Amino acid sequence: MLDVAVVEAAWRMPDSVKLHWGERKWILKRIAARLVPREAIHRPKMGFAMPLQQWFQAELGHVLER
């Protein structure tokens, strides 16, 4: 998303296109809807868990012990 052409295109767009009736990322979601299933676009934000225990029990733990 930090491609220079994408940033420049977004900068040129009027705010009314980028923010539509209070919905953020409206234009991005419209474009993505052509390629991505609707349920992936309009789902609530989700976090993710990092497998820290597995990492510390494996090589990372040995590196940190030094």
Long-range contacts (C-beta under 8 A, 24 or more apart in sequence): none
